[in-house]
Amino acid sequence: MNLPHRKTGFAGQLIAWHAQHGRHDLPWQNTTDAYRIWLSEIMLQQTQVATVIPYYLRFLERFPDIRALAAAPVEDVMALWSGLGYYARARNLHACARAVVAQHDGMFPRDAAAIAELPGIGRSTAAAIAVFAHGMRGAILDGNVKRVLARRFGIEGFPGDRAVENRLWKLAESLLPSEDIETYTQALMDLGATVCTRGKPDCVRCPVHGDCIALKQGRVGELPGPRPCKALPRRTARYLILRHEDRVLFEQRPSSGIWGGLLCLPELQIDDDPRHVARLRYACTIDSAEAQPPLTHGFTHFTLTLQPLTCRVTRIEPHAAQPGLQWLALDRLDRAALPAPIRKLLMR
């Protein structure tokens, strides 16, 4: 006779809790389609669910399966991703789709180790795909899960530290149930996302609060340990807004670095003369360069202050087109692959 899951023990408590309190209607749930699961996992990295949902639905409408994504130009993928941030994810998404089509006939491997060999897929994401698409037993360890485990089991230190992360991986693997791995994994994600949150944890609603070491010690706000304090460096960049009638000039960024592969406003060195740069580098003549209010944007590792100069272009040299440069109409910017801060500069 098949007995129901015991409601004792960490995994059993989460599985029982999830039946009543977990999330069951997210667009990427209730499917074993590895493509849809993978797409959601990549988008959800360091991004909130509410932000991801409209992007996820638009991606599926434009690229309904992995072959459609692999066949698309990378510029189309970047344009659709624009505004979601962490743009290396989009480049890796496209590279991974092509690898799955070329190397695996369009089907994700079943084994998490094999999945982790694909571009842009780490250990935790590979395990999530294997769990939800194929029912394979494996541990995940995203940011939400690290927080749950650190609090419940009193794990000291910053989770990004290698020694702390290794300890969390061993713990996560030791807690895996022998069955119902899909429900357990989703419950663990949901607990971290909706109850054991970073800012305002709702400990009263937590199914494991009775055994939570952080709660017993009055240290919920202290665990997991914070990133070692380090002042973020500040950078400044000047950008040319070269306007000719109803169009603006954009330059494609290199594939690596910030905003890799996206269209961006031409960048000036601090001491560059905008008229000189416009003429020599972009083959256009300007009659004014008016400074606009700066815009500050925070990245993970530094803070960038953008200093825009609006320039009225009076002449574009004939046959001056260069690779990587595009004049775009202002009413087409919503469909262009622009970084969010650049779009904000132009829309304000």
C-alpha positions as CSV (number, residue, x, y, z in Angstrom):
1,M,0.0,0.0,0.0
2,N,1.3,3.5,-0.9
3,L,1.4,5.6,2.2
4,P,1.1,9.4,2.0
5,H,4.2,11.5,2.6
6,R,5.0,11.9,6.3
7,K,4.4,15.5,7.3
8,T,7.5,15.4,9.5
9,G,11.0,16.2,8.4
10,F,12.1,19.1,6.3
11,A,11.1,17.7,2.9
12,G,7.8,16.3,4.1
13,Q,6.8,19.6,5.8
14,L,7.5,21.5,2.6
15,I,5.6,19.0,0.4
16,A,2.5,19.2,2.6
17,W,2.7,23.0,2.8
18,H,3.0,23.4,-0.9
19,A,-0.3,21.6,-1.6
20,Q,-2.2,24.5,0.1
21,H,0.1,27.4,0.0
22,G,2.5,27.0,-2.9
23,R,2.3,28.6,-6.4
24,H,0.5,26.5,-8.9
25,D,-0.5,28.8,-11.8
26,L,2.7,30.3,-13.1
27,P,3.0,30.2,-16.9
28,W,5.9,27.7,-16.8
29,Q,4.3,25.3,-14.4
30,N,2.3,22.2,-15.2
31,T,4.5,21.3,-18.1
32,T,7.4,18.9,-18.7
33,D,8.5,20.8,-21.8
34,A,12.2,21.2,-21.1
35,Y,12.4,24.3,-23.5
36,R,9.8,26.2,-21.5
37,I,11.3,25.2,-18.2
38,W,14.8,26.2,-19.3
39,L,13.5,29.5,-20.6
40,S,11.8,30.4,-17.3
41,E,14.9,29.3,-15.3
42,I,17.2,31.5,-17.2
43,M,14.8,34.5,-17.1
44,L,14.3,34.1,-13.3
45,Q,18.0,34.4,-12.5
46,Q,18.3,37.5,-10.4
47,T,14.9,38.7,-11.7
48,Q,11.5,38.9,-10.0
49,V,8.6,36.6,-11.2
50,A,6.3,39.6,-11.9
51,T,9.0,41.1,-14.2
52,V,9.7,37.8,-16.0
53,I,6.1,36.8,-16.9
54,P,5.5,39.3,-19.8
55,Y,8.9,38.6,-21.2
56,Y,8.4,34.9,-21.0
57,L,5.1,35.1,-22.8
58,R,6.4,37.3,-25.5
59,F,9.4,35.0,-26.1
60,L,7.1,32.0,-26.4
61,E,4.9,33.9,-28.9
62,R,8.0,34.8,-31.0
63,F,10.0,31.6,-30.4
64,P,7.5,28.8,-29.7
65,D,10.1,26.1,-29.6
66,I,13.9,25.7,-29.3
67,R,14.3,25.3,-33.1
68,A,12.6,28.6,-33.7
69,L,14.9,30.3,-31.2
70,A,18.0,28.7,-32.6
71,A,17.1,29.8,-36.1
72,A,16.6,33.4,-35.2
73,P,19.3,36.1,-35.6
74,V,20.9,36.9,-32.2
75,E,19.9,40.5,-32.8
76,D,16.2,39.5,-32.6
77,V,16.8,37.7,-29.4
78,M,18.6,40.7,-27.8
79,A,15.8,43.0,-28.9
80,L,13.1,40.9,-27.3
81,W,15.3,40.6,-24.1
82,S,15.8,44.4,-23.9
83,G,14.9,45.8,-20.5
84,L,15.3,42.4,-18.7
85,G,18.9,43.1,-17.8
86,Y,21.9,40.8,-17.4
87,Y,22.3,40.6,-21.2
88,A,24.8,37.8,-21.2
89,R,21.8,35.6,-20.4
90,A,20.3,36.4,-23.7
91,R,23.5,35.7,-25.7
92,N,23.9,32.4,-23.8
93,L,20.3,31.6,-24.4
94,H,20.7,31.8,-28.1
95,A,24.0,29.9,-28.0
96,C,22.4,27.2,-25.9
97,A,19.5,26.8,-28.3
98,R,21.8,26.3,-31.2
99,A,23.9,23.8,-29.2
100,V,20.8,21.7,-28.3
101,V,19.6,21.7,-31.9
102,A,23.1,20.9,-33.3
103,Q,24.3,18.4,-30.7
104,H,21.1,16.9,-29.3
105,D,18.6,17.1,-32.2
106,G,16.6,19.7,-30.4
107,M,16.1,17.8,-27.2
108,F,17.6,18.6,-23.8
109,P,19.6,15.8,-22.3
110,R,17.9,14.0,-19.3
111,D,20.9,14.0,-17.1
112,A,21.7,17.2,-15.1
113,A,25.5,16.8,-15.6
114,A,25.0,16.7,-19.4
115,I,22.6,19.7,-19.3
116,A,25.2,21.7,-17.3
117,E,27.7,21.4,-20.2
118,L,25.5,23.5,-22.4
119,P,26.2,27.3,-22.7
120,G,24.9,29.5,-19.9
121,I,23.6,26.7,-17.7
122,G,25.0,26.2,-14.2
123,R,24.7,23.4,-11.8
124,S,21.4,24.6,-10.1
125,T,19.7,25.5,-13.4
126,A,20.6,22.1,-14.9
127,A,19.2,20.3,-11.9
128,A,15.9,22.3,-12.1
129,I,15.5,21.3,-15.8
130,A,16.2,17.7,-15.0
131,V,13.8,17.7,-12.1
132,F,10.8,19.4,-13.7
133,A,11.2,18.0,-17.3
134,H,12.3,14.5,-16.5
135,G,11.6,13.8,-12.8
136,M,15.3,13.3,-12.1
137,R,16.4,13.5,-8.5
138,G,18.8,16.5,-8.0
139,A,19.4,19.4,-5.7
140,I,19.0,23.1,-6.6
141,L,20.6,26.0,-4.9
142,D,19.5,29.4,-6.2
143,G,19.4,32.5,-4.1
144,N,16.0,31.8,-2.5
145,V,17.1,28.3,-1.6
146,K,20.4,29.4,-0.1
147,R,18.4,31.8,2.2
148,V,16.0,29.2,3.3
149,L,18.7,26.7,4.2
150,A,21.0,29.2,5.8
151,R,18.2,30.3,8.2
152,R,16.6,27.0,8.9
153,F,19.9,25.2,9.6
154,G,21.9,28.2,11.0
155,I,24.5,28.3,8.3
156,E,27.0,31.1,9.0
157,G,28.8,33.2,6.4
158,F,28.1,34.8,3.0
159,P,26.6,32.2,0.6
160,G,28.7,33.4,-2.2
161,D,31.8,32.3,-0.4
162,R,33.0,29.0,-1.9
163,A,33.3,27.2,1.5
164,V,29.8,28.3,2.6
165,E,28.4,27.4,-0.8
166,N,29.9,24.0,-0.7
167,R,28.4,23.4,2.7
168,L,25.0,24.5,1.4
169,W,25.3,22.1,-1.6
170,K,26.0,19.2,0.7
171,L,23.1,20.1,2.9
172,A,20.8,20.5,-0.1
173,E,21.7,17.1,-1.5
174,S,21.2,15.5,1.9
175,L,17.7,16.8,2.2
176,L,16.4,15.4,-1.1
177,P,13.3,13.2,-0.6
178,S,13.2,9.8,-2.3
179,E,10.0,10.6,-4.1
180,D,7.9,13.6,-5.2
181,I,11.0,15.5,-6.1
182,E,9.2,17.9,-8.4
183,T,6.8,19.1,-5.7
184,Y,9.6,19.3,-3.1
185,T,11.8,21.4,-5.5
186,Q,8.9,23.8,-6.3
187,A,8.0,24.1,-2.6
188,L,11.6,25.0,-1.7
189,M,11.6,27.7,-4.4
190,D,8.2,29.0,-3.4
191,L,9.1,29.2,0.3
192,G,12.1,31.3,-0.4
193,A,10.2,33.6,-2.9
194,T,7.0,34.1,-0.9
195,V,7.6,33.5,2.8
196,C,11.3,33.3,3.7
197,T,12.0,36.5,1.8
198,R,15.1,38.7,2.2
199,G,13.4,41.8,3.5
200,K,10.3,40.9,5.3
201,P,10.2,37.1,6.1
202,D,6.7,35.9,7.3
203,C,8.0,33.4,9.9
204,V,4.5,32.7,11.3
205,R,3.4,31.2,7.9
206,C,6.6,29.2,7.5
207,P,6.0,25.4,7.6
208,V,9.5,24.8,9.2
209,H,9.5,27.7,11.7
210,G,9.3,25.4,14.6
211,D,12.8,24.0,13.8
212,C,14.3,27.2,12.4
213,I,17.7,27.9,14.1
214,A,17.7,31.5,12.9
215,L,14.3,32.1,14.4
216,K,15.1,30.4,17.7
217,Q,18.3,32.5,18.0
218,G,16.6,35.8,16.9
219,R,18.9,36.0,13.9
220,V,16.5,35.9,11.0
221,G,17.6,39.3,9.8
222,E,21.3,38.3,10.1
223,L,21.2,35.0,8.1
224,P,22.4,34.4,5.5
225,G,25.5,36.4,6.1
226,P,25.8,39.6,4.0
227,R,28.3,40.1,1.2
228,P,31.5,41.5,2.7
229,C,31.1,45.3,2.7
230,K,32.9,47.0,-0.2
231,A,32.3,50.4,-1.7
232,L,31.1,50.2,-5.3
233,P,33.4,52.1,-7.7
234,R,31.8,54.9,-9.6
235,R,32.3,55.5,-13.3
236,T,31.2,58.2,-15.7
237,A,30.5,58.0,-19.4
238,R,29.4,60.6,-22.0
239,Y,27.0,59.7,-24.7
240,L,26.1,61.5,-27.9
241,I,22.4,61.8,-28.8
242,L,22.9,62.5,-32.5
243,R,19.5,63.6,-33.9
244,H,18.8,64.0,-37.5
245,E,15.1,64.9,-38.2
246,D,13.2,62.1,-36.4
247,R,16.1,59.7,-36.2
248,V,18.9,59.0,-33.7
249,L,22.2,57.3,-34.3
250,F,23.1,54.0,-32.5
251,E,26.2,52.0,-32.3
252,Q,26.3,48.2,-31.6
253,R,28.3,47.3,-28.5
254,P,30.9,44.6,-28.5
255,S,29.5,41.2,-27.6
256,S,31.4,41.1,-24.3
257,G,31.2,43.7,-21.5
258,I,28.2,45.7,-20.3
259,W,25.2,45.8,-22.6
260,G,27.1,43.3,-24.9
261,G,25.6,43.1,-28.4
262,L,23.0,45.8,-27.7
263,L,22.5,49.0,-29.6
264,C,23.8,52.0,-27.6
265,L,24.3,55.7,-28.1
266,P,27.9,56.6,-29.3
267,E,30.2,57.0,-26.3
268,L,32.7,59.8,-25.9
269,Q,35.8,59.9,-23.9
270,I,35.8,62.6,-21.2
271,D,38.0,65.0,-23.2
272,D,36.6,64.4,-26.7
273,D,35.3,67.2,-28.7
274,P,31.8,66.1,-29.8
275,R,32.0,68.0,-33.2
276,H,35.3,66.4,-34.0
277,V,34.1,62.9,-33.0
278,A,30.8,63.3,-34.9
279,R,32.6,64.3,-38.1
280,L,35.5,61.8,-38.1
281,R,33.9,58.7,-36.5
282,Y,30.2,59.1,-37.6
283,A,30.5,61.2,-40.8
284,C,28.0,63.8,-39.7
285,T,28.1,67.5,-39.0
286,I,26.5,69.0,-35.9
287,D,25.7,72.6,-35.1
288,S,25.2,72.3,-31.4
289,A,26.0,70.0,-28.4
290,E,23.7,70.6,-25.5
291,A,24.4,68.9,-22.1
292,Q,21.3,67.1,-20.6
293,P,20.8,66.2,-17.0
294,P,22.9,63.1,-16.0
295,L,21.3,59.7,-15.2
296,T,22.8,57.3,-12.6
297,H,22.4,53.5,-13.1
298,G,23.5,50.8,-10.7
299,F,25.2,47.6,-11.8
300,T,26.2,44.7,-9.6
301,H,29.8,45.8,-9.3
302,F,29.8,49.5,-10.0
303,T,27.7,52.6,-10.4
304,L,27.6,54.4,-13.8
305,T,26.7,58.1,-14.3
306,L,25.6,58.7,-17.9
307,Q,26.2,62.2,-19.2
308,P,24.2,62.8,-22.4
309,L,24.8,65.5,-25.0
310,T,22.0,66.2,-27.4
311,C,23.4,67.2,-30.9
312,R,21.5,68.5,-33.9
313,V,22.8,66.9,-37.0
314,T,22.8,69.2,-40.0
315,R,24.5,66.9,-42.6
316,I,25.3,63.2,-43.0
317,E,28.0,62.4,-45.5
318,P,26.7,60.3,-48.4
319,H,27.7,56.7,-48.4
320,A,28.8,57.1,-44.8
321,A,27.2,53.9,-43.6
322,Q,29.5,51.8,-41.4
323,P,29.1,48.3,-39.9
324,G,27.5,48.4,-36.5
325,L,25.9,51.9,-36.9
326,Q,22.1,52.4,-37.3
327,W,19.9,55.4,-37.6
328,L,16.6,54.6,-36.0
329,A,13.4,56.5,-36.0
330,L,12.2,57.6,-32.6
331,D,8.9,55.8,-33.0
332,R,10.8,52.5,-33.5
333,L,12.8,52.6,-30.3
334,D,10.3,50.4,-28.4
335,R,11.2,47.5,-30.8
336,A,15.0,48.1,-30.7
337,A,17.5,46.2,-28.5
338,L,18.5,49.1,-26.2
339,P,19.8,49.0,-22.7
340,A,17.2,50.2,-20.2
341,P,19.2,53.3,-19.1
342,I,19.7,54.4,-22.7
343,R,16.0,53.9,-23.4
344,K,15.2,56.0,-20.3
345,L,17.5,58.8,-21.4
346,L,15.7,59.0,-24.7
347,M,12.2,58.7,-23.3
348,R,12.4,61.4,-20.6
